[in-house]
Amino acid sequence: MNRSVSEMKPMGLTWPKLIPGTLLKRYKRFLADVRLEKGETVTAHCPNTGSMKTCCEHGRPVYLSYHPHPKRKLKYTWQLIEMADSLVGINTGIPNRLVQKSIRDGRIEELSGYDDVISEVKTSSHSRIDLLLQKEGKKKCFVEIKNCTFVEEGVAAFPDAVTDRGLKHLVELQNLLSKGSRCVMFYLIQRMDAAVFKPADRIDPAYGRMLRQAVRNGVEIMAYDVSIDLKTIILNRKIPLMIKS
């Protein structure tokens, strides 16, 4: 049977070789001490500046990548943690890459039909938006992508800490919308145990208020989870929203 071009494209992103260990502690935001299976303790780079609520439990299995470049101070990078109900991807660099690839591969129906996918677009003197989608004859579409790892009792929420930067992105999307562009806030949930998505009002009420204002003004909100294992991370399914106050 012949397969279509889209069916033949590799799905998602492939992890580098992963090294298992046990999380001992995370500290100074960017550092994590991990005991490897052979008993050695290493300090790994933690590529996540958030609080990492619900995905930073000491004693949990974690998975590191190894980068032996001589200029790197920390040779290990923390990529995954195994929580009770799901593996969780903690690297905040993954969402932009995964969403961009998924759009290019035609795996996000709501964002299909564009010819150009441009990353890190400067939209003002003080702001950049993650993606610009373009096609002649269509509105420009700006997409800001946020990494979501905070899940409690099946509810995914963003942010996991107060985020002034996230607030500014919501304002910028509304400014771009008022000038005639299509604007999307895209939340990538890097785990598999979420049933719904909502703003984390208890953590950052100002962000929740601004998100609801953005929705009223016409900014589109999308939330997707992933299928994740020790080989790949793949965009999975659209998650229902709980945005109304």
C-alpha positions, 0 to 999 in steps of 0.5 A: 500500500502506498503511503502519503508523504505526510504519513511517511514523515517521522513523527515528533522529535527523537531524544538523544541517548538517555542516561537513567538516574535518580533525582537527589535535588534541584537548586539554583533553578539551573542545577540538579544533582542526580545519582546515576545507576552505577552510583556516581553523582553528577550535576546536570543542567536543568533547562527549566526556569519555572518552579516545576511544581508537580514534576520535581520530586526528589527520589524520582527516576530521571533521564539525562542526555550527555554532551561531552563538548569541552566548552560545556561546564555541565556535560549532562542535561536533565530531559525527563522525570518519571512521575506517578502517572506519566513521564514528564518532559522538563526541557523548555526548549522542546515545545517550540521545536515540536510545535513548529515541526508539527505545523510543518508536517500538517499535524495541527489542523487549526494551523494548517494551510500556511506556506511559511513557518518563521521562528522568533519573529520580532514584533516590536522593539521589546517583544518577540513571538515564537512563530509567524505563519504566512501564506499569500492572501491569508492573514498573518498568524502569530503563535506564542508557545508555552511549556506546561508541566503543572498537572494536579488531579488531571488539570493542567495549568499555566503558569507554575510561577508568576510570569511577567514575561508571559503577561507581556506576550498576552498583551503583545498578541492583543496588539497584533490582533488589533492590527489585523493579524490572527493570534494564537496562544499555544500551550504544550503539555509535556506529559500524558496525564491531563484531561483539561487545561486552565490558567493557574489563577491561584499561582498568578491571578494577573495572568489568568485575568489577562488570558481571559481578556485576550480570549474576549478580544479574539486571541485563540487558545489551544492546548495539546498534550504529547505522547512521550517515551524514552525514544520520542516525544510526539504531539498527541491530542487537543485538550479541552479548555477551562478558560471561563472565570 
